[in-house]
């Protein structure tokens, strides 16, 4: 019912804005177009907001900060919780993979060090047997 009344008011305003055309001349007659609204003395035209709404009338503050409500465990949706758990599991799996790679690289480094030591001992044995020096003479 309220919606119907609002629609009727809107239709009346639109009809009032439509200029009436003379049948004989084909021109609009401006004297027959009525203003959709009559302004009172001191009223601001052109849909300007009333200053009391944004300046405040002293009864309520001009700015009210929005409160931040910390979500409690009851307010968290199940889908959000499951999503976070999946992220956590994926990150845990990534950490395990990276740790295994680190362990493998440490093993390879140890094998390289052993190989270097073996080559150094072989070099020292060869230098001792054949009196090979590392210096080059020019």
DSSP file (Angstrom, degrees, kcal/mol; ACC not computed):
  #  RESIDUE AA STRUCTURE BP1 BP2  ACC     N-H-->O    O-->H-N    N-H-->O    O-->H-N    TCO  KAPPA ALPHA  PHI   PSI    X-CA   Y-CA   Z-CA
    1    1 A X     >        0   0    0      0, 0.0     4,-1.9     0, 0.0     5,-0.1   0.000 360.0 360.0 360.0 -44.8    0.0    0.0    0.0
    2    2 A X  H  >  +     0   0    0      1,-0.2     4,-2.1     2,-0.2     5,-0.2   0.887 360.0  52.6 -64.8 -39.4    2.8    2.4    0.9
    3    3 A X  H  > S+     0   0    0      1,-0.2     4,-2.3     2,-0.2    -1,-0.2   0.889 107.0  52.4 -63.3 -39.9    4.7    1.5   -2.3
    4    4 A X  H  > S+     0   0    0      2,-0.2     4,-2.2     1,-0.2    -1,-0.2   0.895 108.5  50.3 -64.1 -40.0    1.6    2.3   -4.3
    5    5 A X  H  X S+     0   0    0     -4,-1.9     4,-2.1     2,-0.2    -1,-0.2   0.900 110.5  49.9 -65.5 -40.0    1.3    5.7   -2.7
    6    6 A X  H  X S+     0   0    0     -4,-2.1     4,-2.2     1,-0.2    -2,-0.2   0.901 110.0  50.5 -65.3 -40.0    4.9    6.4   -3.4
    7    7 A X  H  X S+     0   0    0     -4,-2.3     4,-2.3     1,-0.2    -2,-0.2   0.904 109.0  51.6 -63.7 -40.7    4.5    5.4   -7.1
    8    8 A X  H  X S+     0   0    0     -4,-2.2     4,-2.2     1,-0.2    -2,-0.2   0.908 109.6  49.6 -62.4 -41.6    1.4    7.7   -7.4
    9    9 A X  H  X S+     0   0    0     -4,-2.1     4,-2.2     1,-0.2    -1,-0.2   0.909 110.6  50.1 -63.8 -41.7    3.4   10.6   -6.0
   10   10 A X  H  X S+     0   0    0     -4,-2.2     4,-2.3     1,-0.2    -1,-0.2   0.898 109.9  50.7 -63.6 -39.9    6.2   10.0   -8.4
   11   11 A X  H  X S+     0   0    0     -4,-2.3     4,-2.5     1,-0.2    -1,-0.2   0.896 109.1  51.5 -64.9 -39.7    3.8    9.8  -11.4
   12   12 A X  H  X S+     0   0    0     -4,-2.2     4,-2.0     2,-0.2    -2,-0.2   0.910 110.1  49.2 -63.5 -41.7    2.2   13.1  -10.3
   13   13 A X  H  X S+     0   0    0     -4,-2.2     4,-1.3     2,-0.2    -2,-0.2   0.914 112.1  48.0 -64.2 -42.2    5.6   14.8  -10.2
   14   14 A X  H  X S+     0   0    0     -4,-2.3     4,-1.1     1,-0.2    -2,-0.2   0.896 111.0  50.5 -66.6 -39.5    6.6   13.4  -13.6
   15   15 A X  H  < S+     0   0    0     -4,-2.5     3,-0.3     1,-0.2    -1,-0.2   0.863 108.1  53.6 -65.3 -35.0    3.3   14.6  -15.1
   16   16 A X  H  < S+     0   0    0     -4,-2.0    18,-0.5     1,-0.2    -1,-0.2   0.803 107.5  51.3 -70.2 -27.7    3.8   18.0  -13.7
   17   17 A X  H  < S+     0   0    0     -4,-1.3     2,-0.4    -3,-0.2    -1,-0.2   0.713  87.4  95.0 -81.8 -20.6    7.2   18.3  -15.3
   18   18 A X  S  < S-     0   0    0     -4,-1.1     2,-0.1    -3,-0.3    -4,-0.0  -0.591  79.4-126.5 -74.9 123.0    6.0   17.3  -18.8
   19   19 A X        -     0   0    0     -2,-0.4     2,-0.4    14,-0.1    11,-0.1  -0.410  19.1-119.2 -71.3 145.7    5.3   20.5  -20.8
   20   20 A X  E     -A   29   0A   0      9,-0.5     9,-2.6    -2,-0.1     2,-0.5  -0.717  25.6-144.8 -85.7 129.9    1.9   20.8  -22.3
   21   21 A X  E     -A   28   0A   0     -2,-0.4     2,-0.3     7,-0.2     7,-0.2  -0.820  11.9-127.2-100.8 132.3    2.0   21.1  -26.1
   22   22 A X     >  -     0   0    0      5,-2.9     4,-1.6    -2,-0.5     5,-0.0  -0.584   9.9-147.0 -75.5 135.6   -0.4   23.3  -28.0
   23   23 A X  T  4 S+     0   0    0     -2,-0.3    -1,-0.1     1,-0.2    -2,-0.0   0.841  94.9  47.5 -72.6 -32.8   -2.2   21.4  -30.8
   24   24 A X  T  4 S+     0   0    0      1,-0.1    -1,-0.2     3,-0.1    -2,-0.0   0.920 127.2  21.3 -77.9 -43.1   -2.6   24.5  -33.0
   25   25 A X  T  4 S-     0   0    0      2,-0.2    -2,-0.2     0, 0.0    -1,-0.1   0.722  89.2-134.0 -98.9 -24.0    1.0   25.8  -32.8
   26   26 A X     <  +     0   0    0     -4,-1.6     2,-0.2     1,-0.3    -3,-0.1   0.562  64.1 126.7  80.0   7.4    3.0   22.7  -31.7
   27   27 A X        -     0   0    0      1,-0.1    -5,-2.9    -6,-0.0    -1,-0.3  -0.635  66.2-107.3 -98.2 156.8    4.8   24.8  -29.1
   28   28 A X  E     -A   21   0A   0     -2,-0.2     2,-0.8    -7,-0.2    -7,-0.2  -0.593  25.6-139.5 -77.3 140.4    5.2   24.2  -25.5
   29   29 A X  E >   -A   20   0A   0     -9,-2.6     3,-1.3    -2,-0.3    -9,-0.5  -0.874  13.3-168.1-103.2 106.8    3.2   26.5  -23.3
   30   30 A X  G >  S+     0   0    0     -2,-0.8     3,-0.9     1,-0.3    -1,-0.1   0.751  80.7  66.4 -67.7 -23.2    5.3   27.4  -20.3
   31   31 A X  G 3  S+     0   0    0      1,-0.2    -1,-0.3    -3,-0.1    -2,-0.0   0.733  98.6  52.8 -72.4 -18.2    2.5   28.9  -18.4
   32   32 A X  G <  S+     0   0    0     -3,-1.3     2,-0.6   -12,-0.2    -1,-0.2   0.552  87.1  93.8 -93.0  -7.1    0.8   25.6  -18.0
   33   33 A X    <   -     0   0    0     -3,-0.9     2,-0.3    -4,-0.4   -16,-0.1  -0.748  64.8-157.3 -85.9 123.0    3.8   23.8  -16.6
   34   34 A X        -     0   0    0     -2,-0.6     2,-0.2   -18,-0.5    -2,-0.1  -0.742  22.4-104.9-102.0 150.9    3.7   23.9  -12.8
   35   35 A X        -     0   0    0     -2,-0.3     3,-0.1     1,-0.1   -18,-0.1  -0.471  23.3-133.7 -68.7 139.8    6.6   23.6  -10.5
   36   36 A X  S    S+     0   0    0      1,-0.2     2,-0.4    -2,-0.2    -1,-0.1   0.709  88.3  26.0 -69.4 -17.2    6.8   20.2   -8.9
   37   37 A X        -     0   0    0    -24,-0.0     2,-0.5     2,-0.0    -1,-0.2  -0.994  67.7-142.8-149.7 138.6    7.5   21.8   -5.5
   38   38 A X        -     0   0    0     -2,-0.4     2,-0.3    -3,-0.1    -2,-0.0  -0.871  26.0-135.9 -99.7 132.3    6.8   25.1   -3.9
   39   39 A X        -     0   0    0     -2,-0.5     2,-0.1     4,-0.1     3,-0.1  -0.668  10.4-134.6 -92.3 142.9    9.5   26.4   -1.6
   40   40 A X    >   -     0   0    0     -2,-0.3     3,-1.7     1,-0.1     2,-0.2  -0.429  42.7 -77.7 -83.7 165.0    8.9   27.9    1.8
   41   41 A X  T 3  S+     0   0    0      1,-0.3    -1,-0.1    -2,-0.1     3,-0.1  -0.488 120.4  14.0 -65.5 129.3   10.6   31.1    2.9
   42   42 A X  T 3  S+     0   0    0      1,-0.3     2,-0.3    -2,-0.2    -1,-0.3   0.400  94.6 133.2  86.3  -2.3   14.2   30.3    4.0
   43   43 A X    <   -     0   0    0     -3,-1.7     2,-0.5     1,-0.0    -1,-0.3  -0.607  57.6-125.0 -84.1 143.5   14.1   26.9    2.4
   44   44 A X        -     0   0    0     -2,-0.3     4,-0.3     4,-0.1     3,-0.2  -0.762  27.1-147.4 -90.2 124.3   17.1   25.9    0.2
   45   45 A X    >   +     0   0    0     -2,-0.5     3,-0.8     1,-0.2    -1,-0.0  -0.150  67.9  52.4 -80.3-179.3   16.2   24.9   -3.4
   46   46 A X  T 3  S-     0   0    0      1,-0.2    -1,-0.2     2,-0.0    -2,-0.0   0.812 121.4 -71.0  62.9  38.7   17.8   22.3   -5.7
   47   47 A X  T 3  S+     0   0    0     -3,-0.2    -1,-0.2     1,-0.2     2,-0.2   0.793  77.0 168.0  55.7  34.8   17.9   19.4   -3.2
   48   48 A X    <   -     0   0    0     -3,-0.8    -1,-0.2    -4,-0.3    -4,-0.1  -0.564  40.2-108.5 -73.4 142.5   20.5   20.9   -1.0
   49   49 A X        -     0   0    0     -2,-0.2     2,-0.2     1,-0.1    -1,-0.1  -0.415  35.5-100.8 -71.2 149.4   20.9   19.0    2.3
   50   50 A X    >>  -     0   0    0      1,-0.1     3,-1.5    -2,-0.1     4,-0.7  -0.506  27.0-134.4 -68.1 133.5   19.6   20.7    5.4
   51   51 A X  H 3> S+     0   0    0      1,-0.3     4,-2.3    -2,-0.2     3,-0.5   0.786 100.5  65.9 -64.8 -27.0   22.6   22.1    7.2
   52   52 A X  H 3> S+     0   0    0      1,-0.2     4,-0.9     2,-0.2    -1,-0.3   0.772  94.5  60.7 -67.3 -22.4   21.4   20.8   10.6
   53   53 A X  H <4 S+     0   0    0     -3,-1.5    -1,-0.2     1,-0.2    -2,-0.2   0.848 118.1  25.4 -75.2 -31.5   21.9   17.2    9.3
   54   54 A X  H  < S+     0   0    0     -4,-0.7    -2,-0.2    -3,-0.5    -1,-0.2   0.602 121.3  52.5-109.4 -11.2   25.6   17.6    8.7
   55   55 A X  H  < S-     0   0    0     -4,-2.3    -3,-0.2     1,-0.0    -2,-0.1   0.672 105.3-126.6 -90.4 -19.2   26.6   20.4   11.1
   56   56 A X     <  -     0   0    0     -4,-0.9    -3,-0.1    -5,-0.3    -2,-0.1   0.309   2.4-124.2  84.0 142.9   25.0   18.7   14.1
   57   57 A X        -     0   0    0      3,-0.2    -1,-0.1    -4,-0.1     4,-0.1   0.202  52.5-101.0-106.3  14.9   22.4   20.2   16.4
   58   58 A X  S    S+     0   0    0      2,-0.5     3,-0.1    -3,-0.1    -2,-0.0   0.237 106.9  91.0  88.8 -14.6   24.4   19.6   19.6
   59   59 A X  S    S+     0   0    0      1,-0.2     2,-0.3     2,-0.1    -1,-0.0   0.846  93.2  26.6 -83.5 -34.7   22.4   16.5   20.6
   60   60 A X  S    S-     0   0    0      1,-0.0    -2,-0.5     4,-0.0    -1,-0.2  -0.941  93.3 -98.2-127.4 151.9   24.6   14.0   18.8
   61   61 A X        -     0   0    0     -2,-0.3     3,-0.1     1,-0.1    -5,-0.1  -0.247  25.2-126.5 -66.9 155.2   28.3   14.1   17.9
   62   62 A X  S    S+     0   0    0      1,-0.2     2,-0.5    -7,-0.1    -1,-0.1   0.860  96.4  31.2 -68.9 -35.2   29.3   15.1   14.4
   63   63 A X        -     0   0    0      2,-0.0     2,-0.6     0, 0.0    -1,-0.2  -0.985  63.2-171.4-130.6 126.1   31.5   12.0   14.0
   64   64 A X        -     0   0    0     -2,-0.5     2,-0.1    -3,-0.1     3,-0.0  -0.953  24.5-134.5-114.2 113.2   30.9    8.6   15.6
   65   65 A X        -     0   0    0     -2,-0.6     2,-0.3     1,-0.1    -2,-0.0  -0.383  24.6-113.3 -66.5 142.5   33.7    6.2   15.0
   66   66 A X        -     0   0    0      1,-0.1     2,-0.3    -2,-0.1    -1,-0.1  -0.567  31.1-121.9 -75.7 136.9   32.7    2.7   14.0
   67   67 A X        -     0   0    0     -2,-0.3     2,-0.7    -3,-0.0    -1,-0.1  -0.593  15.1-137.6 -81.1 138.0   33.4    0.1   16.6
   68   68 A X        -     0   0    0     -2,-0.3     2,-0.7     2,-0.0    -1,-0.0  -0.867  16.2-155.9 -97.0 119.4   35.7   -2.8   15.6
   69   69 A X        -     0   0    0     -2,-0.7     2,-0.4     3,-0.0    -2,-0.0  -0.849  12.1-135.8 -99.6 119.3   34.3   -6.0   16.9
   70   70 A X        -     0   0    0     -2,-0.7     2,-0.2     1,-0.1    -2,-0.0  -0.582  28.5-116.8 -72.4 126.7   36.9   -8.7   17.4
   71   71 A X        -     0   0    0     -2,-0.4     2,-0.1     4,-0.1    -1,-0.1  -0.461  27.4-149.1 -69.6 131.3   35.4  -11.9   16.1
   72   72 A X    >>  -     0   0    0     -2,-0.2     4,-0.9     1,-0.1     3,-0.8  -0.424  32.8 -97.7 -88.8 173.4   35.0  -14.6   18.7
   73   73 A X  T 34 S+     0   0    0      1,-0.3     3,-0.2     2,-0.2    -1,-0.1   0.788 124.2  55.7 -65.7 -25.3   35.3  -18.2   17.9
   74   74 A X  T 34 S+     0   0    0      1,-0.2    -1,-0.3     3,-0.0    -3,-0.0   0.789 105.2  52.8 -74.9 -26.5   31.5  -18.5   17.7
   75   75 A X  T <4 S+     0   0    0     -3,-0.8     2,-0.4     2,-0.1    -1,-0.2   0.640  84.9  98.8 -85.4 -13.8   31.3  -15.8   15.0
   76   76 A X  S  < S-     0   0    0     -4,-0.9     2,-0.0    -3,-0.2    -3,-0.0  -0.585  77.1-123.5 -78.0 129.5   33.9  -17.3   12.6
   77   77 A X     >  -     0   0    0     -2,-0.4     4,-2.0     1,-0.1     5,-0.1  -0.347  13.0-122.8 -72.6 154.0   32.2  -19.2    9.8
   78   78 A X  H  > S+     0   0    0      1,-0.2     4,-2.7     2,-0.2     5,-0.2   0.875 111.1  54.9 -64.8 -37.9   33.0  -22.8    9.3
   79   79 A X  H  > S+     0   0    0      1,-0.2     4,-2.3     2,-0.2    -1,-0.2   0.898 108.3  48.8 -64.6 -39.0   34.1  -22.2    5.7
   80   80 A X  H  > S+     0   0    0      2,-0.2     4,-2.3     1,-0.2    -1,-0.2   0.908 112.0  49.3 -65.4 -41.1   36.6  -19.6    6.8
   81   81 A X  H  X S+     0   0    0     -4,-2.0     4,-2.2     2,-0.2    -2,-0.2   0.917 111.8  47.9 -63.3 -44.3   37.9  -21.9    9.5
   82   82 A X  H  X S+     0   0    0     -4,-2.7     4,-2.4     2,-0.2    -1,-0.2   0.888 110.3  52.8 -64.7 -38.4   38.3  -24.7    7.0
   83   83 A X  H  X S+     0   0    0     -4,-2.3     4,-2.2    -5,-0.2    -2,-0.2   0.925 110.3  47.2 -62.2 -44.6   40.1  -22.4    4.5
   84   84 A X  H  X S+     0   0    0     -4,-2.3     4,-2.4     1,-0.2    -2,-0.2   0.881 111.1  51.8 -65.4 -38.1   42.6  -21.3    7.2
   85   85 A X  H  X S+     0   0    0     -4,-2.2     4,-2.5     2,-0.2    -1,-0.2   0.906 109.2  50.0 -64.6 -40.7   43.2  -25.0    8.2
   86   86 A X  H  X S+     0   0    0     -4,-2.4     4,-2.4     2,-0.2    -2,-0.2   0.906 110.7  49.7 -63.9 -41.4   43.9  -25.9    4.6
   87   87 A X  H  X S+     0   0    0     -4,-2.2     4,-2.4     2,-0.2    -2,-0.2   0.917 110.9  50.3 -61.2 -42.8   46.3  -23.0    4.3
   88   88 A X  H  X S+     0   0    0     -4,-2.4     4,-2.4     1,-0.2    -2,-0.2   0.914 111.0  48.0 -63.1 -43.4   48.0  -24.1    7.5
   89   89 A X  H  X S+     0   0    0     -4,-2.5     4,-2.4     2,-0.2    -1,-0.2   0.903 111.4  50.6 -64.2 -40.7   48.3  -27.7    6.2
   90   90 A X  H  X S+     0   0    0     -4,-2.4     4,-2.2     1,-0.2    -2,-0.2   0.908 112.0  47.1 -64.0 -41.4   49.7  -26.5    2.9
   91   91 A X  H  X S+     0   0    0     -4,-2.4     4,-2.3     2,-0.2    -2,-0.2   0.884 110.8  51.9 -68.4 -38.0   52.3  -24.4    4.6
   92   92 A X  H  X S+     0   0    0     -4,-2.4     4,-2.2     2,-0.2    -2,-0.2   0.914 110.2  48.9 -63.0 -42.5   53.3  -27.2    7.0
   93   93 A X  H  X S+     0   0    0     -4,-2.4     4,-2.3     2,-0.2    -2,-0.2   0.900 110.1  51.5 -63.8 -40.7   53.8  -29.5    4.0
   94   94 A X  H  X S+     0   0    0     -4,-2.2     4,-2.5     1,-0.2    -2,-0.2   0.907 109.0  50.9 -61.9 -41.8   55.9  -26.9    2.2
   95   95 A X  H  X S+     0   0    0     -4,-2.3     4,-2.5     2,-0.2    -2,-0.2   0.909 109.5  50.3 -62.9 -42.5   58.1  -26.5    5.4
   96   96 A X  H  X S+     0   0    0     -4,-2.2     4,-2.2     2,-0.2    -2,-0.2   0.920 111.0  48.9 -62.0 -43.2   58.6  -30.3    5.5
   97   97 A X  H  X S+     0   0    0     -4,-2.3     4,-2.1     1,-0.2    -2,-0.2   0.929 112.3  47.9 -62.4 -45.2   59.6  -30.4    1.8
   98   98 A X  H  X S+     0   0    0     -4,-2.5     4,-2.3     1,-0.2    -1,-0.2   0.890 110.3  52.1 -64.7 -39.1   62.0  -27.5    2.3
   99   99 A X  H  X S+     0   0    0     -4,-2.5     4,-2.3     2,-0.2    -1,-0.2   0.899 109.1  49.8 -63.6 -39.8   63.5  -29.2    5.4
  100  100 A X  H  X S+     0   0    0     -4,-2.2     4,-2.2     2,-0.2    -1,-0.2   0.885 110.2  50.9 -66.6 -36.5   64.1  -32.4    3.5
  101  101 A X  H  X S+     0   0    0     -4,-2.1     4,-2.4     2,-0.2    -2,-0.2   0.906 109.6  50.3 -64.9 -40.8   65.8  -30.5    0.7
  102  102 A X  H  X S+     0   0    0     -4,-2.3     4,-2.3     2,-0.2    -2,-0.2   0.923 110.1  50.2 -61.8 -43.9   68.1  -28.8    3.3
  103  103 A X  H  X S+     0   0    0     -4,-2.3     4,-1.9     1,-0.2    -1,-0.2   0.908 110.9  48.9 -61.9 -41.8   69.0  -32.1    4.8
  104  104 A X  H  X S+     0   0    0     -4,-2.2     4,-2.3     1,-0.2    -1,-0.2   0.899 110.5  50.6 -65.1 -41.0   69.8  -33.5    1.3
  105  105 A X  H  X S+     0   0    0     -4,-2.4     4,-2.3     1,-0.2    -1,-0.2   0.873 108.4  52.7 -64.9 -36.7   72.0  -30.5    0.5
  106  106 A X  H  X S+     0   0    0     -4,-2.3     4,-2.2     2,-0.2    -1,-0.2   0.894 108.9  50.2 -65.1 -38.9   73.8  -30.9    3.7
  107  107 A X  H  X S+     0   0    0     -4,-1.9     4,-2.3     2,-0.2    -2,-0.2   0.924 110.9  48.6 -63.3 -43.9   74.5  -34.6    2.8
  108  108 A X  H  X S+     0   0    0     -4,-2.3     4,-2.3     1,-0.2    -2,-0.2   0.892 110.2  51.7 -63.2 -39.2   75.8  -33.5   -0.6
  109  109 A X  H  X S+     0   0    0     -4,-2.3     4,-2.4     2,-0.2    -1,-0.2   0.912 109.0  50.3 -62.9 -42.6   78.0  -30.9    1.0
  110  110 A X  H  X S+     0   0    0     -4,-2.2     4,-2.2     1,-0.2    -2,-0.2   0.912 110.2  49.9 -62.2 -42.6   79.5  -33.5    3.4
  111  111 A X  H  X S+     0   0    0     -4,-2.3     4,-2.3     1,-0.2    -1,-0.2   0.891 109.8  51.2 -63.3 -38.9   80.2  -35.8    0.5
  112  112 A X  H  X S+     0   0    0     -4,-2.3     4,-2.5     2,-0.2    -2,-0.2   0.913 108.9  50.8 -63.6 -42.3   81.9  -33.0   -1.4
  113  113 A X  H  X S+     0   0    0     -4,-2.4     4,-2.3     2,-0.2    -2,-0.2   0.905 110.4  49.3 -62.4 -41.1   84.1  -32.2    1.6
  114  114 A X  H  X S+     0   0    0     -4,-2.2     4,-2.4     2,-0.2    -1,-0.2   0.916 111.1  50.0 -63.5 -42.4   85.1  -35.9    1.9
  115  115 A X  H  X S+     0   0    0     -4,-2.3     4,-2.4     2,-0.2    -2,-0.2   0.897 109.6  51.0 -63.3 -40.9   85.9  -35.9   -1.8
  116  116 A X  H  X S+     0   0    0     -4,-2.5     4,-2.3     2,-0.2    -1,-0.2   0.920 109.9  49.8 -62.7 -43.8   88.0  -32.8   -1.5
  117  117 A X  H  X S+     0   0    0     -4,-2.3     4,-2.3     2,-0.2    -2,-0.2   0.915 110.7  50.1 -61.2 -43.1   89.9  -34.4    1.5
  118  118 A X  H  X S+     0   0    0     -4,-2.4     4,-2.3     1,-0.2    -2,-0.2   0.927 111.2  48.2 -61.0 -44.9   90.6  -37.5   -0.6
  119  119 A X  H  X S+     0   0    0     -4,-2.4     4,-2.4     1,-0.2    -1,-0.2   0.872 110.2  52.4 -65.1 -36.3   91.9  -35.5   -3.5
  120  120 A X  H  X S+     0   0    0     -4,-2.3     4,-2.5     2,-0.2    -1,-0.2   0.909 110.0  47.8 -66.5 -41.0   94.1  -33.5   -1.2
  121  121 A X  H  X S+     0   0    0     -4,-2.3     4,-2.1     2,-0.2    -2,-0.2   0.903 112.2  49.6 -66.3 -39.1   95.6  -36.7    0.3
  122  122 A X  H  X S+     0   0    0     -4,-2.3     4,-2.4     2,-0.2    -2,-0.2   0.913 111.2  49.9 -64.2 -40.6   96.2  -38.1   -3.2
  123  123 A X  H  X S+     0   0    0     -4,-2.4     4,-2.7     1,-0.2    -2,-0.2   0.918 110.1  49.5 -63.7 -43.9   97.8  -34.9   -4.3
  124  124 A X  H  X S+     0   0    0     -4,-2.5     4,-1.9     1,-0.2    -1,-0.2   0.873 111.1  50.3 -65.5 -34.8  100.1  -34.8   -1.3
  125  125 A X  H  X S+     0   0    0     -4,-2.1     4,-2.1     2,-0.2    -1,-0.2   0.915 112.0  47.1 -66.6 -42.3  101.1  -38.5   -2.0
  126  126 A X  H  X S+     0   0    0     -4,-2.4     4,-2.3     1,-0.2     6,-0.4   0.909 111.6  50.8 -66.5 -41.1  101.9  -37.7   -5.6
  127  127 A X  H  X>S+     0   0    0     -4,-2.7     4,-0.9     1,-0.2     5,-0.6   0.880 111.6  48.7 -63.8 -37.4  103.9  -34.7   -4.7
  128  128 A X  H  <5S+     0   0    0     -4,-1.9    -1,-0.2    -5,-0.2    -2,-0.2   0.874 114.1  45.1 -70.2 -37.4  105.9  -36.7   -2.2
  129  129 A X  H  <5S+     0   0    0     -4,-2.1    -2,-0.2     1,-0.2    -1,-0.2   0.927 126.6  25.5 -74.2 -45.7  106.6  -39.5   -4.6
  130  130 A X  H  <5S-     0   0    0     -4,-2.3    -1,-0.2    -5,-0.2    -2,-0.2   0.327 100.8-119.6-105.4   7.2  107.6  -37.6   -7.6
  131  131 A X  T  <5 +     0   0    0     -4,-0.9     2,-0.4     1,-0.2    -3,-0.2   0.890  49.8 173.0  54.8  42.7  108.8  -34.4   -6.0
  132  132 A X      < -     0   0    0     -5,-0.6     2,-0.3    -6,-0.4    -1,-0.2  -0.654  14.4-158.8 -82.9 133.1  106.2  -32.4   -7.9
  133  133 A X        -     0   0    0     -2,-0.4    -1,-0.0     2,-0.2     0, 0.0  -0.771  21.8-138.5-109.8 159.0  105.9  -28.8   -6.9
  134  134 A X  S    S+     0   0    0     -2,-0.3     2,-0.2     2,-0.1    -1,-0.1   0.562  76.6  97.4 -90.0  -8.2  103.0  -26.5   -7.3
  135  135 A X        -     0   0    0      1,-0.0     2,-0.4     0, 0.0    -2,-0.2  -0.555  62.3-149.6 -81.8 145.9  105.3  -23.6   -8.3
  136  136 A X        -     0   0    0     -2,-0.2     2,-0.4     2,-0.0    -2,-0.1  -0.935   7.4-146.4-112.4 137.3  105.8  -22.8  -11.9
  137  137 A X              0   0    0     -2,-0.4     0, 0.0     1,-0.1     0, 0.0  -0.822 360.0 360.0-103.8 143.1  109.1  -21.4  -13.1
  138  138 A X              0   0    0     -2,-0.4    -1,-0.1     0, 0.0    -2,-0.0   0.391 360.0 360.0-108.6 360.0  109.2  -18.9  -16.0
